[in-house]
Amino acid sequence: MKFFNKLSRSVKGRVAVITGAGSGMGEATAKVFAGEGVKVIATDVNFSEVERVAEEIHSMDGECVPFCLDVTDNASIEDCIKSTINTYNALDFVINNAGISSVTSVDDKDYEQYWDDTLNVVLTGQVRLIRSALPHLLKSKNGRIVNISSTEGFGASPFHSPYTAAKHGVIGLTRSLALELGPQGITVNCICPGPINTNMTSAINDKDKMIYAKRRVGLKRYGEPEEVAHATLNLCLPSSSYINGVYLPVDGGLSIRRA
Ligand code: NAI
């Protein structure tokens, strides 16, 4: 029997680009990865927030470069990849986390705008970064793409149709690319968070969160960003080399509940 060696659970020295790292799950992912010795390029459309995240990582002796990257803008993506290669001459992990959400009805007069904006960030943004990073991921011995979808990626809520459609698209994208890129040594997987305490859910008051969680979530609570970040890290471990094309709910049991 062949045992995994000790290093197979180490990501030390790998290079990761993380989008939406100025807040919530992206920030937690940047910190968790840096804590494991990953060289993190923390990117966000909101640069001052990733500067703050990088400073916090540096104060814990981690390695992090902040970068202003808008996932709707190919030029900023290409700048980021170029700068990553100039600095580290490698890129191993792409974590597609940036997202926006909106509540809208299908007959809203601005529906098409919501649709375009949401698809552009949540789905097309992921493809843009993957395409730009691909030549470098192919050179990595441990190439990993982790796309953040949602429980909306395989379930649905009313009045969220652009977001739900985009998150379903993320799962389809993940599965197709897993088959396309797997033979070239890159695994492509997807995380589906349930309700998580971040800026995205901060408009919901604590009482309503509690009522929802008690009724719907197996663990009877919202999740914390770090709990998702660790699941993302697991998919990047060398020892996760045979996990490809999955969508992993990190939802406290939300999606298995029947009643
Ligand atoms: P958040 O609002 O705390 O963080 C999202 C980050 O994405 C922000 O820092 C924002 O500046 C950045 N961003 C937005 N548009 C961008 C763009 N065009 N380019 C680059 N960065 C951009 O939200 P959270 O919750 O941490 O979201 C992270 C991911 O998790 C998103 O994809 C979201 O859809 C997903 N998600 C969130 C859930 C939740 O309950 N919070 C549940 C399921 C999925």
Boltz pocket constraint, residues with backbone or C-beta under 6 A from the ligand:
constraints:
  - pocket:
      binder: B
      contacts: [[A, 19], [A, 20], [A, 21], [A, 22], [A, 23], [A, 24], [A, 25], [A, 26], [A, 43], [A, 44], [A, 45], [A, 46], [A, 49], [A, 69], [A, 70], [A, 71], [A, 72], [A, 96], [A, 97], [A, 98], [A, 99], [A, 100], [A, 101], [A, 121], [A, 148], [A, 149], [A, 150], [A, 151], [A, 192], [A, 193], [A, 194], [A, 195], [A, 196], [A, 197], [A, 198], [A, 199], [A, 200], [A, 201]]
      max_distance: 6.0
